[in-house]
Amino acid sequence: MDSLETELERARALDESDLADAIETIGFECTRCGACCKAESACSAGGASDGPDGSDEQPKSAETDAEPHTATVFPDEIRQLQATGEYDFRDVARPMPYGLADGPDGPEGETFEWALQTDDCGDCTFYAEDGGTGACTVHADRPLICRTYPFSVALGGTSQPMGEAVDEAGMVRAHECEGLGRDMSRADAEELAAALKERAVRELTEAIGVRDNYRPVDQSAGQVVVHDSEGAKRPDGSPYE
């Protein structure tokens, strides 16, 4: 793979018009199904994952169910979301679980990203549903990963949301979503293209920052360390000195 710096230059050189062409070719319209905001399991109104028969009797807890929602969020995006509702850091974000292990007192180890916080069912904490229609309660301030779903760009060092691509055109990859293949306006394609380029640049800038600012932290048992572009942090977002 090319260096992160090389990929960053490629990201900065992306032509938004070409990206918009590719997005328009694939086609997309959000159906507000909520699939990209929810865990890969059903959840009852009482907050417990539904069993296979639709009851509340489920042998696995929400934490051990198929897979909780994991959407990468950058440090400045966390602060922006905090400001929208005077949320605490942990109301907005949690350590990305990848890289962490289950210890006797909970997760422990080190990871290199933040994920949007989830509720007891594993759904994004900012997701709401009314009569089967999904909505984001912080839609105007939602992170770039949410603004650009279900698309990504074919550059090393950038993320692939929700698994492997199911369609592609030019530099654009499309990931599983029931809204794919639908007609869309040129204006919507251009808006998505601009956000997609911004996200690619931000992801690579963040990855370089994580690499350059990485410093090992002496960890005790049961401790979690999150390394982001601003340095090593505790799960509540406070820095390790």
C-alpha positions as CSV (number, residue, x, y, z in Angstrom):
1,M,0.0,0.0,0.0
2,D,1.2,3.5,-0.7
3,S,2.1,5.7,2.3
4,L,-0.6,7.6,4.1
5,E,1.0,10.8,2.9
6,T,0.7,9.6,-0.7
7,E,-2.9,8.6,-0.2
8,L,-3.7,11.9,1.4
9,E,-2.4,13.8,-1.7
10,R,-4.6,11.6,-3.8
11,A,-7.5,12.4,-1.6
12,R,-6.9,16.1,-1.9
13,A,-6.7,15.8,-5.7
14,L,-10.0,14.0,-6.0
15,D,-12.3,15.8,-8.5
16,E,-15.6,16.4,-6.9
17,S,-17.4,16.5,-10.3
18,D,-16.0,13.0,-11.1
19,L,-17.2,11.8,-7.7
20,A,-20.6,13.2,-8.3
21,D,-20.8,11.5,-11.7
22,A,-20.0,8.2,-10.0
23,I,-22.5,8.7,-7.2
24,E,-25.2,9.7,-9.7
25,T,-24.4,6.6,-11.8
26,I,-24.8,4.3,-8.8
27,G,-27.9,6.2,-7.6
28,F,-29.1,6.7,-4.0
29,E,-32.0,7.9,-1.9
30,C,-32.2,7.5,1.8
31,T,-35.3,5.4,2.7
32,R,-34.9,6.2,6.5
33,C,-34.9,2.5,7.2
34,G,-32.4,3.1,10.0
35,A,-30.3,0.0,9.1
36,C,-27.1,2.0,9.1
37,C,-27.9,3.4,12.6
38,K,-28.8,0.2,14.3
39,A,-27.1,-2.9,15.6
40,E,-27.5,-6.2,13.7
41,S,-30.2,-7.4,16.1
42,A,-33.8,-6.4,16.9
43,C,-34.6,-4.7,20.2
44,S,-37.8,-4.6,22.1
45,A,-39.3,-1.4,23.4
46,G,-38.1,-2.4,26.9
47,G,-34.5,-2.2,25.8
48,A,-33.8,-5.9,25.6
49,S,-32.8,-7.6,22.3
50,D,-35.7,-9.6,20.9
51,G,-35.4,-13.4,20.7
52,P,-35.9,-15.3,17.5
53,D,-39.6,-15.7,18.2
54,G,-40.0,-11.9,18.8
55,S,-40.2,-12.3,22.5
56,D,-37.9,-10.7,25.1
57,E,-36.4,-14.0,26.0
58,Q,-33.0,-13.8,24.5
59,P,-30.1,-15.9,25.6
60,K,-27.6,-13.2,24.7
61,S,-27.3,-9.7,26.1
62,A,-27.2,-6.7,23.8
63,E,-23.5,-6.5,24.4
64,T,-22.9,-10.0,23.1
65,D,-25.5,-9.9,20.3
66,A,-24.5,-10.0,16.7
67,E,-22.7,-6.6,16.4
68,P,-23.4,-3.2,17.9
69,H,-23.5,-0.1,15.7
70,T,-19.9,1.2,15.1
71,A,-19.5,4.5,13.3
72,T,-16.2,6.3,13.5
73,V,-16.3,9.8,14.9
74,F,-13.4,12.3,14.9
75,P,-12.4,14.2,18.1
76,D,-13.6,17.6,16.8
77,E,-16.9,16.0,15.7
78,I,-17.3,14.7,19.3
79,R,-16.9,18.2,20.6
80,Q,-19.4,19.6,18.1
81,L,-22.0,17.0,19.1
82,Q,-21.3,17.7,22.8
83,A,-22.1,21.4,22.2
84,T,-25.4,20.6,20.5
85,G,-27.0,19.3,23.6
86,E,-24.5,20.0,26.4
87,Y,-23.7,16.3,26.4
88,D,-20.9,14.7,28.4
89,F,-18.1,13.1,26.3
90,R,-19.3,9.6,27.1
91,D,-22.9,10.5,26.0
92,V,-21.4,11.0,22.5
93,A,-18.5,8.6,22.0
94,R,-17.0,5.4,23.2
95,P,-13.7,3.7,22.5
96,M,-13.9,1.7,19.2
97,P,-14.1,-1.9,20.4
98,Y,-11.7,-3.3,17.9
99,G,-8.4,-4.0,19.6
100,L,-9.9,-4.3,23.1
101,A,-10.2,-7.5,25.0
102,D,-12.6,-8.6,27.6
103,G,-11.0,-8.4,31.1
104,P,-12.4,-9.5,34.4
105,D,-13.8,-6.0,35.0
106,G,-14.8,-5.2,31.4
107,P,-12.9,-4.1,28.2
108,E,-9.2,-3.4,28.5
109,G,-6.4,-2.6,26.1
110,E,-5.7,0.0,23.5
111,T,-7.6,1.1,20.4
112,F,-7.1,3.8,17.8
113,E,-10.5,5.3,17.1
114,W,-13.7,6.6,18.7
115,A,-17.1,5.3,17.8
116,L,-20.5,7.0,18.3
117,Q,-22.0,6.0,21.6
118,T,-24.7,3.2,21.5
119,D,-27.7,2.5,23.7
120,D,-28.5,-0.7,25.5
121,C,-29.6,-2.4,22.3
122,G,-26.4,-1.4,20.4
123,D,-28.1,1.2,18.3
124,C,-26.6,4.7,17.8
125,T,-27.6,6.8,20.8
126,F,-28.8,9.5,18.5
127,Y,-31.1,7.3,16.5
128,A,-34.9,7.6,17.0
129,E,-37.7,5.8,15.3
130,D,-41.4,6.8,14.9
131,G,-43.8,4.4,13.3
132,G,-41.0,2.5,11.6
133,T,-39.4,5.6,10.1
134,G,-35.9,6.3,11.3
135,A,-34.5,9.7,12.2
136,C,-31.2,11.2,13.5
137,T,-31.7,13.5,16.4
138,V,-28.5,15.4,15.6
139,H,-29.0,15.3,11.8
140,A,-27.6,18.8,11.1
141,D,-24.4,18.0,13.1
142,R,-24.0,14.3,12.2
143,P,-20.4,13.1,11.6
144,L,-19.0,12.7,8.1
145,I,-19.3,9.0,8.2
146,C,-23.1,9.4,8.5
147,R,-23.3,12.2,5.9
148,T,-21.6,10.0,3.3
149,Y,-23.1,6.6,3.9
150,P,-23.3,4.3,2.0
151,F,-20.3,5.5,-0.1
152,S,-16.6,5.4,0.3
153,V,-13.6,6.1,-1.9
154,A,-11.1,3.6,-3.2
155,L,-8.1,4.9,-1.3
156,G,-5.8,3.1,1.1
157,G,-6.2,4.3,4.7
158,T,-9.9,5.1,4.3
159,S,-12.7,3.2,5.9
160,Q,-15.2,0.9,4.4
161,P,-18.5,1.3,6.3
162,M,-20.7,-1.8,6.8
163,G,-18.4,-4.3,5.1
164,E,-17.3,-4.8,1.6
165,A,-18.5,-2.8,-1.4
166,V,-21.5,-4.1,-3.4
167,D,-21.1,-1.7,-6.3
168,E,-18.6,0.8,-7.6
169,A,-18.0,3.5,-10.2
170,G,-14.7,5.2,-10.8
171,M,-13.2,5.9,-7.4
172,V,-16.5,5.5,-5.6
173,R,-17.6,2.4,-3.7
174,A,-21.1,1.7,-2.6
175,H,-21.9,-0.4,0.5
176,E,-25.0,-2.4,1.4
177,C,-28.0,-0.2,1.6
178,E,-31.6,-0.5,0.4
179,G,-31.5,3.0,-1.0
180,L,-28.9,2.2,-3.6
181,G,-29.9,2.3,-7.3
182,R,-32.5,5.0,-6.9
183,D,-32.7,8.2,-9.0
184,M,-31.1,11.2,-7.4
185,S,-30.7,14.9,-8.3
186,R,-27.4,16.3,-9.5
187,A,-27.4,18.7,-6.5
188,D,-27.7,15.8,-4.1
189,A,-24.9,13.9,-5.9
190,E,-22.7,17.0,-5.7
191,E,-23.4,17.5,-2.0
192,L,-22.5,13.9,-1.3
193,A,-19.4,14.1,-3.4
194,A,-18.1,17.1,-1.5
195,A,-18.7,15.4,1.8
196,L,-17.1,12.2,0.6
197,K,-13.9,14.0,-0.5
198,E,-13.8,15.8,2.9
199,R,-14.2,12.6,4.7
200,A,-11.4,10.9,2.8
201,V,-9.1,13.8,3.5
202,R,-10.1,13.8,7.2
203,E,-9.7,10.1,7.6
204,L,-6.1,10.2,6.2
205,T,-5.2,13.3,8.2
206,E,-6.5,11.6,11.3
207,A,-4.5,8.4,10.6
208,I,-1.3,10.4,10.1
209,G,-2.0,12.2,13.3
210,V,-2.6,9.0,15.2
211,R,0.7,7.5,13.9
212,D,2.7,10.6,14.6
213,N,1.3,11.2,18.1
214,Y,1.3,7.6,19.3
215,R,3.1,7.2,22.6
216,P,2.9,3.9,24.6
217,V,1.0,4.3,27.9
218,D,1.7,2.1,30.9
219,Q,-1.5,0.3,31.4
220,S,-2.9,-1.4,34.5
221,A,-5.4,-4.3,34.3
222,G,-8.8,-3.1,33.3
223,Q,-7.6,0.1,31.6
224,V,-8.6,1.3,28.2
225,V,-6.5,3.7,26.1
226,V,-7.7,5.4,23.0
227,H,-5.1,6.8,20.7
228,D,-6.4,9.6,18.4
229,S,-4.7,12.4,16.5
230,E,-4.5,14.4,19.7
231,G,-2.7,11.8,21.7
232,A,-3.6,9.1,24.2
233,K,-6.9,9.5,26.0
234,R,-9.1,7.8,28.6
235,P,-12.6,6.6,27.7
236,D,-14.0,9.8,29.0
237,G,-11.9,11.8,26.5
238,S,-9.4,13.2,29.1
239,P,-5.8,13.0,28.0
240,Y,-3.1,10.8,29.6
241,E,-0.3,13.0,30.9
